[in-house]
Amino acid sequence: MKIGILGYGNLGRGVEAAIKKNSDAELVAVYTRRDPSTLTIRTEGVPVKSTAALDTGKEDIDVLIICGGSATDLPVMTPKYAAMYNVIDSFDTHARVPEHFANVDKASKEAGKIGIISCGWDPGMFSLNRVYASAVLPDGQAYTFWGKGVSQGHSDAVRRIEGVRDCRQYTIPVPAALERVRNGENPALTTREKHTRECFVVAEEGADLARIEQEIKTMPNYFSDYDTTVHFIDEAEMKRDHSGLPHGGSVIYSGTSSEGQQHVIEYSLKLDSNPEFTGSVLVAFARAAVRLNSEGVSGAKTVFDIAPAYLSALSGEELRAHLL
Amino acid sequence: MKIGILGYGNLGRGVEAAIKKNSDAELVAVYTRRDPSTLTIRTEGVPVKSTAALDTGKEDIDVLIICGGSATDLPVMTPKYAAMYNVIDSFDTHARVPEHFANVDKASKEAGKIGIISCGWDPGMFSLNRVYASAVLPDGQAYTFWGKGVSQGHSDAVRRIEGVRDCRQYTIPVPAALERVRNGENPALTTREKHTRECFVVAEEGADLARIEQEIKTMPNYFSDYDTTVHFIDEAEMKRDHSGLPHGGSVIYSGTSSEGQQHVIEYSLKLDSNPEFTGSVLVAFARAAVRLNSEGVSGAKTVFDIAPAYLSALSGEELRAHLL
């Protein structure tokens, strides 16, 4: 399958890495809104093009993986390109999923293309596990824990505080909460009881550290509902200890099948690189998009709508023989 | 959906329990090869019928859940009833899956029905996790661990030894092996290094315990490749401590997305009741069978061929709003 990548930030590079691990996938172009001549990509021999080339609707790609932000990029880009190509994105603004789904559905159906939205690990693999578990055990409860890992959104929020040069924010599940959920206690947990947050901050010289710490800890939505620890470090330490983008977490589902018969299902991820794993999920579902579309299927889809066999490069016979 | 259960052993009763947890599912009959008058089931007001009633092909059921053994029952029953009804089974004889799939496919396609085979947790939920993980990270390796839990096949094998009145056999993963796999070491592990076996045996009075222990430990296929511990206990202790059928295990997949970027995916189950959880999986996939068939789909399917949304009683809109 011929893949185009739109956007070459962390996620775009993650997709690029994932493509190299799939022998049936070929990166044919990276599209950028920047001046293409300013961008050097890791894969040799693959052109960097302007999005203007995409806009013609005539690029020779089987699927376009759109690596933009959920706030402003994807709500515009995904429906736009769904009208021309099979597309897939990792849209993660929960409240706006119905609207985004409807927009992509309309565009892709009219074009006879597939548009997969909200694909990655959460939303994505974690969502799948919430659906499988709750379908198998309807009388139960799902808990999602994130981390330990770097939250890029929270790191960015801290970077916007005056006097902050750099920040890496780790989201960390509370061990006692994890323990209670794994024991099947089905506890009611507040936001504060589920996760803590830890910030490693490089401050500008002479900045008021107490004020920065206070601004972080009281920031609404991002930090005020959590117990947050702030460490001020220097740039060398940041570079040495915090240059990766690890992440992970667990979906834990506890349910009963009859009086006193309880079952705990846990799906967990430990990821060295959040963008490379997300990119890997996108490439597997990109394969599904191409295959489904070649069977005549069109419209918006999520991970819930796609049979697992479509993700694998193996045939049905091979899957049944080796993985069933 | 109107469900019939064929066979009323541990698994049939597990399916019966699961149906009670699904408000859109109704148990309409239990079918048995025994004299129906000798069988009392837990659900009031539901008839017990002879399989002769099923054989007419005229029973008013949307799907038949076939709860027979993989060795001799299912290879005959599933194709037979796939020619008349939507059916689902938990066939688990790995080597014979291609043949069973082909037989069910032929019968169900000719009848315009769906036949889902090999559904439960392994094969079933574990298989799904092997496929998802290997599709997302093709450069990686899957490990499956079972237990701690009761293996009914191994318990039965010990019961066939002369002088044994009862046995409960637990399969137990070796902690050091689990640890190495979770650490992403991708070790090469022998059968003996992955699991140990523990047998609780009630012997006949005066039986030669040393001989029984020796026969267990050297039994080919079942025990000879494992480190096995044998405990002789009395019937009271068996009843007090070993009357349940707990099970579980983990699929752990470790893969890389690029040099030095490793990811570990783990799916684990802790089940109070193996048959009730298996029954719960069967009911969720039975829902999928009915829905797919109502859309005109026919033929043999496995868990790989079914989009997760088909398993859930929730609509696509509800799934996207609450579980994505």
Interface residues (C-beta under 8 A of the other chain):
Chain A: G14 A17 A18 K20 K21 N22 H94 V97 P98 F101 S118 P123 M125 S127 L128 N129 R130 V131 Y132 S134 A135 V136 L137 P138 D139 A142 G184 T256 S257 S258 G260 Q261 Q262 H263 V264 I265 E266 Y267 S268 L269 K270 L271 D272 S273 E276 F277 G279 S280 V281 A284 R287 T302 V303 F304 D305 I306 A307 P308 A309 L311 S312 A313 G316 E317 L319 R320 A321 L323 L324
Chain B: G14 A17 A18 K20 K21 N22 H94 V97 P98 F101 S118 P123 M125 S127 L128 N129 R130 V131 Y132 S134 A135 V136 L137 P138 D139 A142 G184 T256 S257 S258 G260 Q261 Q262 H263 V264 I265 E266 Y267 S268 L269 K270 L271 D272 S273 E276 F277 G279 S280 V281 A284 R287 T302 V303 F304 D305 I306 A307 P308 A309 L311 S312 A313 G316 E317 L319 R320 A321 L323 L324
